[in-house]
Amino acid sequence: MNSGNASGIRARFRIDYSGFLLDVDLDLPGRGVTALFGHSGSGKTTLLRAIAGLEPAPGGRLAVNGEVWQDEAVFRPTWQRPLGYVFQEASLFPHLSVQANLQYGQTRVPAAARRVSLDQAVALLDIGHLLGRKPARLSGGERQRVGIARALATSPRLLLMDEPLAALDHALKQEILPYLERLHDELDIPVLYVSHAPDEVARLADHIVVMEGGHAVANGPLTDTLARLDLPIKLGEDVGVVLDAVVTARDEEWHLAHMDFPGGHLWVRDQGLPVGHPARVRILARDVSLARAPVTGTSILNTLPAIVVDSVADAHPALTLVKLRVGESLLLARLTLRSAHALELTPGQLLYAQIKAVALLG
């Protein structure tokens, strides 16, 4: 059945528990990665389960790229929804080999509806050398890659990922993140990605829904939403922005890469990306200081002219957050109120943003 909206994900749910209410009404992109972000208990997983049909939601509505999965007249049970679901734990069948686990996922889909082949799923997650093993002989990272490949083998029209890296240590997270980026780049399957980790969201998401107390308090493109001054307080030390950039030069002597972004450029640590390669950079507000004039004789590599947009009180009464515009892009800076007073901050003022650290996200 067609929803009348040819693209996008339309989700409206109101679920009333004792002591908790999920109440959301969302229009989301029908492609790319949308992060459902928030602290524990904010309603992220409940929303994901409602979308999967695992959580009873009478009166709810869900349409995915023009196809109604749930409304007043229609309710597709989970097994009839063309989705893949990746949990924190891979939950593989222990008595089956990796190959048999993948084939089990594929058998859910009629041959004529298969859009992702087993070979493609295996190649995307680089698990060809694991096909003969049982789950007990896999590392935590390998099990999760197999779990993702099994979800892809169902040729989903929507992929749900519920904190898929939460059970892994830092090293294993860094191992898996490039594979998640490959899914983003190479498959045209919309992904809803639950996380409370700002670094994962910054690296993977195109769009973000910020959840708090069962409500969506923000919903929009990642770059714009992270720069909102009414939200960053919730992120504490992780307040910052993400910029889409391109490698334009590499300084092999000093192991640096030159990145251009809309409105400016930056030097960052070289991670081997070739010239012309797109990448994201993340700049935390705590790593940005401001000056009235360019400063010389400093260790800071990146100084950019910036226009003050606005400022708000931060979580601590001694601090303020300042939104800045650099060309077409936005930055945030965290200053003491004393420093802001000394700079006589006003909207439209020209200052120079000194960026102490930039994280290249690949």
C-alpha positions in Angstrom: 0.0 0.0 0.0 1.4 3.4 -0.9 1.5 6.2 1.6 1.3 9.0 -0.9 4.8 10.1 0.1 7.3 8.6 -2.4 10.4 9.0 -0.3 11.3 9.4 3.4 10.4 7.7 6.6 7.3 8.9 8.4 7.1 7.7 12.0 4.4 8.6 14.5 4.1 6.7 17.8 2.7 7.4 21.2 3.3 4.6 23.8 2.3 5.2 27.4 4.1 3.1 30.0 3.9 3.5 33.7 6.3 6.3 34.4 7.4 6.7 30.8 5.8 8.2 27.6 7.2 7.8 24.1 5.6 10.5 22.0 7.3 11.2 18.6 6.1 12.5 15.2 9.0 12.4 12.8 9.8 12.9 9.1 13.2 11.4 8.4 15.3 11.0 5.2 14.7 7.9 3.1 18.4 7.4 2.6 21.7 7.7 4.4 22.3 7.2 8.2 19.9 8.8 10.7 21.2 8.7 14.3 18.8 8.4 17.2 20.9 10.0 19.8 20.4 10.5 23.5 21.2 9.3 27.0 20.1 6.0 28.5 16.3 6.1 29.1 15.6 8.7 26.5 13.5 6.4 24.4 15.9 5.5 21.5 15.5 1.8 21.7 11.8 1.9 22.4 11.3 4.0 19.2 13.5 1.5 17.2 11.5 -1.4 18.5 8.2 0.3 17.6 9.5 0.9 14.1 10.4 -2.8 13.9 6.9 -3.8 15.1 8.4 -5.4 18.3 6.7 -2.8 20.6 2.9 -2.6 20.6 2.0 0.9 19.5 -1.8 1.2 18.9 -2.7 4.2 16.7 0.9 4.5 15.5 1.9 5.2 11.9 5.0 4.1 9.9 5.6 4.6 6.2 9.0 3.8 4.6 9.8 5.3 1.2 6.2 5.3 0.1 5.1 2.0 1.7 2.8 1.9 4.7 3.9 -0.6 7.3 1.5 0.5 10.0 -1.5 2.9 10.3 -5.1 2.7 11.5 -6.0 0.1 8.9 -2.7 -1.7 8.4 -0.2 -3.5 10.7 2.6 -5.6 9.3 4.1 -7.9 12.0 7.8 -7.8 12.3 8.4 -10.8 10.1 6.5 -9.1 7.2 8.5 -5.8 7.5 11.5 -5.8 5.1 14.0 -4.7 7.6 17.3 -5.8 9.1 17.9 -5.5 12.8 21.4 -5.4 14.4 21.6 -5.6 18.2 24.4 -4.9 20.7 25.1 -8.6 20.7 25.2 -10.4 17.4 23.0 -13.3 18.7 24.3 -15.8 16.1 23.1 -19.4 16.1 26.0 -21.1 17.9 25.5 -24.5 16.2 25.7 -23.0 12.7 28.8 -21.9 10.8 29.1 -18.3 9.7 28.1 -19.4 6.2 25.0 -21.1 7.5 24.1 -18.1 9.7 24.2 -15.9 6.6 22.1 -18.3 4.6 19.5 -18.5 7.4 19.1 -14.7 7.0 18.8 -14.9 3.3 16.1 -17.6 3.4 13.7 -15.0 4.8 13.6 -13.3 1.4 12.1 -14.7 -1.7 14.7 -15.0 -4.5 13.0 -12.4 -6.7 13.2 -9.8 -3.8 16.9 -10.3 -3.0 18.8 -7.1 -3.6 21.9 -7.8 -1.6 23.7 -11.1 -2.4 25.5 -13.2 0.1 28.8 -12.5 -1.8 28.1 -8.7 -1.5 27.4 -8.9 2.2 30.5 -11.0 2.8 32.7 -8.6 0.8 31.4 -5.5 2.4 32.1 -6.8 5.9 35.3 -8.7 4.9 34.3 -12.0 6.5 35.1 -14.4 3.7 37.9 -16.0 5.7 35.4 -16.7 8.6 32.7 -18.5 6.7 33.6 -22.0 7.9 33.9 -21.0 11.6 31.4 -21.4 14.4 30.5 -18.2 16.4 32.5 -19.5 19.4 35.7 -19.2 17.4 35.1 -15.5 16.5 36.2 -12.4 18.3 33.6 -9.9 19.5 34.3 -7.6 16.5 34.1 -10.6 14.1 30.8 -11.7 15.6 29.3 -8.2 15.1 30.5 -8.0 11.5 28.8 -11.3 10.8 25.7 -10.1 12.5 25.6 -7.0 10.3 26.2 -9.2 7.2 23.3 -11.5 8.2 21.1 -8.4 8.5 22.1 -7.3 5.1 21.5 -10.8 3.6 17.8 -10.2 4.2 18.0 -7.4 1.6 16.3 -4.9 3.9 14.6 -1.7 2.8 15.4 -0.3 6.2 18.4 -1.3 8.5 18.0 -0.8 12.2 21.1 -0.7 14.4 20.7 -0.6 18.2 24.1 0.5 19.6 26.0 -2.1 17.6 29.3 -1.1 19.1 28.3 -0.6 22.7 29.6 -4.1 23.8 33.0 -3.6 22.2 36.1 -2.0 23.6 37.7 1.0 21.9 40.0 -1.0 19.7 37.2 -3.2 18.3 35.0 -0.1 17.7 37.8 1.4 15.6 38.0 -1.9 13.7 34.3 -1.9 12.8 33.6 1.8 12.1 35.3 1.6 8.7 32.9 -1.2 7.7 29.9 0.8 8.8 31.2 3.7 6.7 31.4 1.3 3.7 27.7 0.4 4.2 26.9 4.1 4.1 28.9 4.7 1.0 28.1 1.6 -1.1 24.6 0.6 -0.2 21.4 2.6 -0.9 19.7 1.3 2.3 18.4 3.8 4.9 19.9 3.2 8.3 18.5 4.2 11.7 21.4 4.0 14.1 20.9 4.2 17.9 23.8 5.6 19.9 24.7 7.6 23.0 28.3 8.0 21.7 28.9 11.4 20.1 32.0 10.2 18.3 30.1 7.4 16.5 27.3 9.9 15.5 29.8 12.4 14.3 31.6 9.9 12.1 28.6 8.0 10.6 25.4 10.1 10.6 24.0 12.4 7.9 20.9 13.2 10.0 20.3 13.2 13.7 17.3 12.9 16.0 18.0 14.0 19.6 15.9 12.1 22.1 15.1 13.2 25.6 12.4 11.9 28.0 10.6 10.0 25.2 10.4 13.0 22.9 12.4 14.1 19.9 13.8 17.5 21.0 15.7 18.0 17.7 15.5 16.5 14.2 17.7 17.7 11.3 20.8 17.4 9.3 23.8 16.5 11.4 26.0 19.6 10.7 23.2 22.1 11.4 21.8 20.3 14.4 25.2 19.9 16.2 25.7 23.7 15.9 22.4 24.6 17.6 23.0 26.5 20.8 19.9 25.1 22.6 21.2 21.5 22.4 25.0 21.3 23.1 24.6 21.7 26.9 23.4 18.1 26.8 26.7 16.9 25.3 29.0 18.3 28.0 32.6 18.1 26.9 31.6 16.7 23.6 30.0 19.9 22.3 31.3 20.6 18.8 30.6 20.5 15.1 31.3 18.2 12.2 32.4 19.6 8.8 32.5 17.8 5.5 35.9 18.4 3.9 38.3 17.3 1.2 42.0 16.5 1.3 43.7 19.1 -0.9 47.4 18.5 0.0 49.7 16.4 2.1 52.8 17.6 3.9 54.9 14.4 4.1 57.7 16.1 6.0 55.5 17.1 8.9 52.9 14.3 8.5 50.0 16.8 8.0 47.1 16.9 5.6 45.5 20.1 4.3 41.7 20.0 4.3 39.3 22.4 2.5 35.7 22.8 3.8 33.0 25.2 2.7 34.4 28.5 3.7 37.9 27.7 4.9 40.7 25.2 5.3 42.6 23.4 8.1 45.8 21.4 8.7 45.2 18.1 10.5 47.3 15.0 11.3 47.8 13.0 8.1 46.1 9.6 8.2 47.1 8.6 4.7 44.0 9.7 2.8 44.9 10.6 -0.8 44.4 14.1 -2.2 40.8 14.5 -3.4 39.4 12.1 -0.8 36.4 13.4 1.1 36.5 13.2 4.9 34.8 14.6 7.9 36.5 16.7 10.5 35.2 17.2 14.1 36.0 20.4 16.0 35.1 20.5 19.7 34.0 23.8 21.2 36.6 23.4 24.0 39.4 23.4 21.3 38.4 26.8 19.9 39.6 30.1 21.3 38.9 33.6 20.0 41.0 36.7 19.4 40.4 40.1 18.0 43.3 39.9 15.6 45.4 37.1 14.1 48.0 35.8 16.7 51.6 35.2 15.6 54.2 33.1 17.4 51.8 30.4 18.5 51.8 26.6 18.3 48.2 26.7 16.9 48.2 25.8 13.2 44.7 26.8 12.3 43.4 30.4 12.7 40.3 31.3 10.7 38.4 34.6 10.4 34.9 34.1 11.9 31.7 36.1 12.4 29.9 35.9 15.7 26.3 34.6 15.2 25.1 34.3 18.8 26.0 33.1 22.3 24.2 31.4 25.2 25.0 30.5 28.8 26.7 27.2 29.2 26.1 24.5 31.8 28.5 26.1 34.2 27.8 29.7 35.2 31.4 30.7 34.4 31.1 29.6 30.7 29.4 30.6 27.5 29.0 28.9 24.2 29.5 31.0 21.1 28.3 30.2 17.6 30.5 31.4 14.7 30.2 31.5 11.0 33.3 30.7 8.9 32.3 31.2 5.3 29.4 28.8 4.8 30.2 26.7 7.8 29.5 26.9 11.5 31.8 26.5 14.5 31.2 26.5 18.3 33.6 28.0 20.9 33.4 27.5 24.6 34.7 30.6 26.5 34.7 31.9 30.0 32.2 34.7 30.6 35.2 36.8 31.6 36.8 36.3 28.2 33.6 36.9 26.4 33.2 40.2 28.3 36.8 41.2 27.4 36.1 40.5 23.7 32.9 42.5 23.9 31.1 39.8 21.9 28.3 41.0 19.7 26.5 39.4 16.8 28.2 40.3 13.5 31.5 40.9 15.1 34.7 39.8 13.2 37.0 37.6 15.3 39.7 35.0 14.7 39.0 31.4 15.7 42.1 29.6 16.9 41.6 25.9 16.6 43.8 23.8 18.9 42.8 20.4 17.8 40.9 18.8 14.8 39.8 15.2 14.7 39.9 13.6 11.2 37.1 11.1 11.1 38.1 9.3 7.9 
